[in-house]
Amino acid sequence: MKRETKLMHYGRPAHPGPANPPIVRASTILHDSVTSYRETKQRRETDDSVLSYGRRGTTTAHALSAAICDLEGADACFLFPTGVAAVAGAIAPFVAAGDHLLVVDTIFPATRSYCDTVLKRMGVTVDYFPWDTTDLSPYVRPETRAVIVELPASQTYEVMDLPALCHDAHSRDLIVIADNTYASSWLYQPLDLGCDVSVIAGTKYLGGHADVMMGAAAVRGPATAALRKHTHSTGQTLAPDEAYACLRGMRTLPLRLERHETNALALAKWFQTRDEVQTVLHPGLPGHPGAALWSRDASGCNGLLSVLFADGFDAEAFVDRLALFSIGSSWGGYESLAMPASPNSGRQFPNPAHDGQMTRFHAGLEHIDDLIADLAASFAAAT
Ligand SMILES: *Cc1c(COP(=O)(O)O)cnc(C)c1O
């Protein structure tokens, strides 16, 4: 069955019944016999869909988790209250004091911050490597345990050769974790390409309406048991209302992504025609670093693009004048956004071509003609 069809049926309650899995709020789950209580506790250690206690999620969260698990092709999927909690929860099971973690330099800034503060304080050594690495030998040490990557790169969208990196990492017995938020479990399948864990900030396209915070870690193979144990030991879960809203948003994920992709690519090509613009960064533009790899391994792009404005052009005033693009961080909702970006800040391998006035845009679901008219009006007001 096609993914689009399955997406309409995840979590469907028995007939007669509602189309959506109901919001089930619970802490305690009640039993009529000690046997039932004992059996439930035993079954839940190997079956994540067993309703046993609110901290392990109720049926609402289980429906969402099963949906993401299936889309990612995972053996199990654990839910978290934010994307950052999922990133932290996906790394922590695989490193301990004295271990070494490798992180791609183009990672999401909050992930870098977790590695550089919390992990370092726990005694984990962290090193960064460039996005175009496929041979980890210059970076790996005897105590290296795991690698975390993200692609396309945060704010600059370079694309890694993930199958090649996973092949190299696995030959060294390293766990590979990929932040799959850009593709949001739909456009790209890190587990099929060799990763052990795929992390998604559902705050973005899964929820899709700028009103949900959540994260997920989908896992395949031998890493599953350690991730399950760590998630439960640290009390990570997702509240039923958030799980409901996220699964509701996901029903339209492919439709929304199609529109976001078309709009973003149209904006990217339009920005390229403007004298005020120096460079447009978008992984679907020919010549973008890794564009060929992305079209080899992924089925499309999302609504993000970054624009480096020409020296002397007042990019901040340009953004301030926009009416349809609000200024804000995050992305993945239906709305168009603009945000000042400085991708090189904090990076160990900065790209001098990215220095300057960069704005990260998120193309929302508005009509493309209106978005371009808004941008054109702001350019016109500058002269
Ligand atoms: C937004 C984002 C996160 C963090 O998600 P939150 O829900 O905001 O904590 C992690 N990784 C990437 C790539 C993101 O874009």
The ligand as a Gaussian input file, in Angstrom:
#p B3LYP/6-31G(d) Opt

LIG

0 1
 C       13.573000      22.777000      15.224000
 C       14.627000      21.758000      15.143000
 C       14.989000      21.009000      16.258000
 C       14.416000      21.267000      17.623000
 O       13.040000      21.143000      17.697000
 P       12.214000      21.874000      18.895000
 O       10.906000      21.196000      18.857000
 O       12.200000      23.314000      18.554000
 O       12.968000      21.606000      20.159000
 C       15.967000      20.039000      16.101000
 N       16.556000      19.823000      14.921000
 C       16.241000      20.539000      13.821000
 C       16.926000      20.259000      12.546000
 C       15.277000      21.530000      13.901000
 O       14.980000      22.253000      12.817000

